[in-house]
Amino acid sequence: PEETLAVVMRIMKEHHLPTNISHQRWMLNALKDSVLDDNKPLGVLDREDFAEAKTFILPQNPAINELVYERFFPHGSD
């Protein structure tokens, strides 16, 4: 987490955006809790999650319509 915070702080400062490390630490923890699912192994892309993400991206990038789970994540399992 500290390395991640350092990178975020550096990028924010490079772009002259207001920030402080306490707020960024809070944001990192909030995102971690909302993104990580204790019931799924870390680093495994669920087929349903892939399909859901694809529906969000498709309106902005129609080219991904041809993208299939097995090609995007060849080591996936059902």
C-alpha positions in Angstrom: 0.0 0.0 0.0 2.8 2.5 0.8 4.4 2.1 -2.7 1.0 2.5 -4.3 0.3 5.7 -2.3 3.7 7.0 -3.3 3.0 6.5 -7.0 -0.5 8.1 -6.7 0.9 11.1 -4.8 3.7 11.5 -7.4 1.2 11.4 -10.3 -1.2 13.8 -8.6 1.6 16.3 -8.0 2.9 16.0 -11.6 -0.5 17.0 -12.8 -0.8 19.8 -10.2 -3.9 18.2 -8.6 -4.7 18.8 -4.9 -4.2 15.8 -2.7 -3.0 14.6 0.6 -1.7 11.2 1.7 -4.4 10.7 4.3 -7.2 11.1 1.8 -5.4 8.9 -0.8 -4.9 6.2 1.9 -8.7 6.3 2.7 -9.5 6.1 -1.1 -7.2 3.1 -1.5 -8.9 1.3 1.4 -12.4 2.2 0.1 -11.5 0.9 -3.4 -9.9 -2.2 -2.1 -13.0 -3.1 -0.1 -15.3 -2.5 -3.1 -13.1 -4.3 -5.7 -11.8 -7.4 -3.9 -14.2 -10.2 -3.3 -13.1 -12.6 -0.5 -14.9 -15.5 -2.2 -12.8 -15.2 -5.4 -9.1 -15.9 -5.8 -7.0 -12.9 -6.5 -5.9 -12.7 -10.1 -8.7 -14.8 -11.6 -11.1 -13.2 -14.0 -14.6 -14.5 -13.6 -16.5 -15.1 -16.9 -19.5 -13.1 -15.6 -17.3 -10.2 -14.5 -15.7 -10.2 -18.0 -19.1 -10.1 -19.7 -20.3 -7.3 -17.4 -17.2 -5.2 -18.0 -17.6 -5.7 -21.7 -21.1 -4.3 -21.7 -19.9 -1.2 -19.9 -17.0 -0.6 -22.4 -18.8 -1.6 -25.6 -20.7 1.7 -26.2 -17.4 3.6 -26.2 -15.4 0.9 -28.0 -17.4 -1.3 -30.4 -14.2 -3.1 -31.5 -14.3 -5.1 -28.3 -17.5 -6.8 -29.4 -15.3 -9.5 -31.0 -13.3 -10.0 -27.8 -14.0 -13.4 -26.2 -13.2 -14.5 -22.7 -11.0 -17.5 -23.7 -8.8 -15.3 -25.8 -8.6 -12.4 -23.3 -8.0 -14.7 -20.3 -6.7 -18.0 -21.7 -5.9 -19.5 -18.3 -9.5 -18.9 -17.0 -11.7 -21.5 -15.6 -15.4 -21.8 -15.1 
